[in-house]
Every structure is written in structure tokens, then in C-alpha cells.
Amino acid sequence: MENARQALHLLQANYQAGLATYLDVLGADAQYHQAMINDLQMEALRYQDTVALYVALGGGWWSQSAAAR
């Protein structure tokens, strides 16, 4: 994601200097946003996998404290 952000900033600077087209900037912007989406999807999958691991290990950790009351 960091590479896509840097590429976008470089292309924006080149566009302002007249060295790149706006279409190039739009392409880099789309790549940056896709990288952000991919990063968020990977984080969501990691959380889902963590929950699945807890469930596979027995889950129910919340009911143990409720049963002790």
C-alpha cells in the first residue's frame, strides 16, 4: 500500500509539473484505493481467522465467567 501511495504522490507532482497526464494520476489513484481495500480485506480476514481459532479451541470462554457468578 505504501508503494501505491508514493506512486500516486509522485504522479501528482509530475502532473503539476506538466510531465504526466491526468489519466495517469487517475490510474495511480485507482491503484492506491485498491491497495487500501485489499489491506482492509486482509485485516478483516485475520480477525475472522482469529475468531475461528478461538471457536475451534473450544470457544465458550464468556460462559465460564457467567457460570462462576
C-alpha positions as CSV (number, residue, x, y, z in Angstrom):
1,M,0.0,0.0,0.0
2,E,2.9,2.3,0.8
3,N,4.3,1.9,-2.7
4,A,1.0,2.8,-4.3
5,R,0.7,5.9,-2.1
6,Q,4.2,7.0,-3.1
7,A,3.5,6.4,-6.8
8,L,0.3,8.5,-6.5
9,H,2.2,11.4,-4.9
10,L,4.9,11.2,-7.5
11,L,2.5,11.2,-10.3
12,Q,0.6,14.1,-8.7
13,A,3.8,16.1,-8.6
14,N,4.6,15.2,-12.2
15,Y,1.1,16.2,-13.2
16,Q,1.5,19.6,-11.5
17,A,4.9,20.0,-13.3
18,G,3.2,19.1,-16.6
19,L,5.1,15.8,-17.0
20,A,2.2,13.4,-16.6
21,T,-1.4,13.3,-17.8
22,Y,-4.4,13.4,-15.6
23,L,-5.3,9.9,-16.8
24,D,-2.0,8.7,-15.3
25,V,-3.0,10.3,-12.0
26,L,-6.4,8.7,-12.1
27,G,-4.8,5.3,-12.7
28,A,-2.5,5.7,-9.8
29,D,-5.3,6.9,-7.6
30,A,-7.3,3.8,-8.5
31,Q,-4.4,1.5,-7.7
32,Y,-3.9,3.2,-4.4
33,H,-7.5,2.8,-3.4
34,Q,-7.5,-0.8,-4.5
35,A,-4.4,-1.4,-2.3
36,M,-6.3,0.2,0.6
37,I,-9.3,-2.1,0.0
38,N,-7.0,-5.1,-0.2
39,D,-5.3,-4.1,3.1
40,L,-8.6,-3.8,4.9
41,Q,-9.9,-7.1,3.5
42,M,-6.7,-8.8,4.7
43,E,-7.2,-7.3,8.2
44,A,-10.8,-8.4,8.3
45,L,-9.8,-12.0,7.3
46,R,-7.2,-12.0,10.0
47,Y,-9.8,-11.1,12.6
48,Q,-12.2,-13.7,11.2
49,D,-9.5,-16.3,11.4
50,T,-8.7,-15.3,15.0
51,V,-12.3,-15.8,16.0
52,A,-12.4,-19.1,14.2
53,L,-9.4,-20.2,16.1
54,Y,-10.9,-19.3,19.4
55,V,-14.1,-21.2,18.5
56,A,-12.1,-24.2,17.3
57,L,-10.2,-24.3,20.6
58,G,-13.4,-24.6,22.5
59,G,-15.0,-21.2,22.5
60,G,-17.4,-20.5,25.3
61,W,-14.8,-18.5,27.3
62,W,-17.6,-16.0,28.0
63,S,-19.9,-18.6,29.6
64,Q,-17.3,-19.7,32.1
65,S,-17.2,-16.4,33.9
66,A,-21.0,-16.2,33.7
67,A,-21.3,-19.7,35.3
68,A,-18.9,-18.8,38.1
69,R,-21.2,-15.9,39.3
